[in-house]
């Protein structure tokens, strides 16, 4: 079993890429990029985040994934390398397909604006409970994959 995630955001406030939740305007009432997800409705927020990042199928297979791939980042190619490998980048919102490739296609789930907000991690990802812990771990893993996909300006432009 994995240890619980460290408390607090995974990056410093000066490194955030989205400031929508930093002011007290109308944008702070909903999840950035998702005006129908009200932040005050924690149940709906956690249901949405569970759908965004978690996959029951992958969780069941997690202990066997090492059969197919090493447990390091060396097998995650930068976005520009995907093009060098002549793979078409296919946008998907399904977390089960993120970084799955077949033949000349790779499926990538876009990086949502809220996940690069310091205030989001500080104020909404610190809840207790098993479900919150699972969502937090999945979101951290997802964010980690993007660190390996984008290293250069060319990767950022592709993203």
N, C-alpha and C positions, 0 to 999 in steps of 0.2 A: 504494500500500500504506500502511496506517495505521501510525503509530509504535507501539512497544510501550507497554502501559499503564504508568503510573507505579507504582513499587514501593510496596507497603504498602496498607493499607485506604483506601477512598475517603472516609472520614469519621473524625473524631477519636473516641477511645474514649468521651468524655463525651456524644457524640451517638448512640451505639448505642441500639437499641430492644429488644435481646434480650441477656440476660446468661447464657443457659444454659451457655455454654462457658467462663465466667469462673471457676467454682469447680471443684474436683477431684472432684466427686461422680460417681455413675453416669451422669448425664445427659451428661457430657463424653465418653463413649465412643461415642455415636452422633450422627448429624446431627440437630440440633433439629427436631422434628416428624416425623422418619423413623427410628423405632427399629430398623428392619432394615438401615439403612445405617451400618455401623461405620466410624468415622473412621480407624481404623488400616489398613483395607483400601483403600489409595489407588486401586487399579485400579477397584474397584467404585464408589468415591466419584466418580472422574472420569467413569466411564460414566454414572452417574446425573446428574451436573451437565451433561454433554453433552446428554442427553435433555431436561433441564429448560430449558436456555437456548438451545441451538443448533438451527439448522434448515438443513440442507444446501440445501433448495429456496430459501430466502431468501438464503443466501450466493451462490448461482448468479445470482440476479436482482438482487443488491445494486447493481451498477453501472448498472442500468436503472431503479431505483425512482424516480429523479428525474423520470422521465416522468410519473409519477402524482401526485407530491407534492413540495413544496419540502423542502429539507433543513434545516428549522429546527423549533423546538418550537411554532410558532404554530398548527400544525394538530392539536395534541393538546389536546383540550378537558378541562377539569377534570371530575371525576366529577359534581359537581352540575350542570354545564352539559350533560352527557349526558342528565340527567333533564329539563332545560329543553327540550332538543331532542327530547324524548319518545322517547328510546332506552331500551330495556330492557337492563340490564347482565346479560350472560350469562357465567357463570363457566366458564372452560375451563382445562385443564392443558396444552393444546397450545401450545407457544411460537409456532408458525406462525400461530395465530389471534389472538395478543395484539394488541389495538387495531385489529383488523379490524372494520369496521362495514358493515352492509348494511341498507338500509331503516331500520327502527326498532329495530335491535339492534346492540349493540357487544359484542364478545367480549374479556374481560379475564382474564389469568392472574393469580391471587392472588399476593401478595407472601409468599414463604416466610419463616418466622421466622429461619432461619439467615443470610439475606442481609443482615439488619440487625444482625448480630453483629460487633463489631470483632475478636474473637478468631478468628472464622471466616475473615475476610479476611486477617488477620495470619498465621495458622497453616496455612491450607489453600489459599489462592488465590495463593500466591506461588511455586508450582512453576514450573520451566522447561519448555521444550518447546513445539512448535507447537500441539499439542492444548490444552495448559494455557493458552497465550496466547489461543487462539480462545475458549475457555470463559470466561476472565477478561474479555475484551472484550465477549462476549455478556452476561455477568452485569452488567457495568457499564452497558451500554446498557439492559438491562431495568430496573435500579435507577433509571436516569435517567428512564425513562418514568414511573415512579411519582412522581418529583419533580414532574412536570408534571401528573399526575392529582390529586394531593392537595396543596392549598395552604391550605385552610380547614378548620375543625372539621367543617363539614357534609360535606366530602369525606372526612374521616377516618371519620366515622360511616357513610357509605355503603360505604367500603372495608371 
